[in-house]
């Protein structure tokens, strides 16, 4: 506990701001913002909510609510303010002047987490490209360099128009170099995929909302040691392993990919195109869902939205409802396999606990049946469903 307290003391105290524009799951959205802040190493000390029909053009929340935010931040010792929605550069600048504190939005927060978590050369390139694209619209503020400073990225004071133009040119040149390097990485991945295709390899990609348990399931299936943790965006870099399926007496290629999230910044989708291409080019998607999360239907739709944005919406899916060990006894599934209606289609669904191993045998069986169906039929319609209820 001593180390936990020490880390809490070192983390940046922040004030969370959520604006309800009439969404049905607003409370869950603000809770997710708090989790994102903690994942980024910050410490939420208070939150402010308000309802509006539309954002205020200048301050997003209006001057009265901005005054309330400033007083609350002073009262709780917050040194930074985080908004759950994306702010325009002008709104961010106006808020910082009004609050006299650094202000950042959800987009920045996700970029910050990705910058902290990227491990591979490709992942770091992708994150840096997304960050530079984001920063390029906010050059009215001073950037001594392109890394986050203590007290937030919103340090004020600028060296003038000449310095802004110099920064803009510097960022533009850096973006160009990063795009060239990522283009090379994309070509290398394309070559690797073609090699797999020549070997007649069936490609399966794990997708799902962040923290649904994809990496834990990946490790359980292929006996790998991919990093897995109960936190948002534990995995950023794609890991691919061969997965032997006894029922087929053959191996398939299984890839663990980055988790999706509500309002994933478009810059990240564009920057992570090389990584997300694994999902686009997959023969089958294992869509992993946190069955214990009461908001799982909304999370499913968020994943579907991202899949549509990256061009993977037509890739066949098998739904894997994970974390059933976290469900109360009265909510445990009666059957470990059934079907789920998704956007007008009936999709095979398997219930598992990647942590305890319950249902994994049934998942392997259903995966084998789905692969047989997909290699014999041109579409996913009427994929046969195995009735085995083996809980192991």
PyMOL commands that set and color helices and strands:
alter all, ss='L'
color gray80, all
select helices_A, chain A and resi 2-10+26-39+63-76+89-99+106-117+121-135+161-198+214-222+266-271+273-280+296-310+324-326+329-331+360-376
alter helices_A, ss='H'
color red, helices_A
select strands_A, chain A and resi 12-20+42-51+80-83+102-105+203-208+239-245+250-256+284-290+317-322+337-342+345-351
alter strands_A, ss='S'
color yellow, strands_A
deselect
rebuild
show_as cartoon
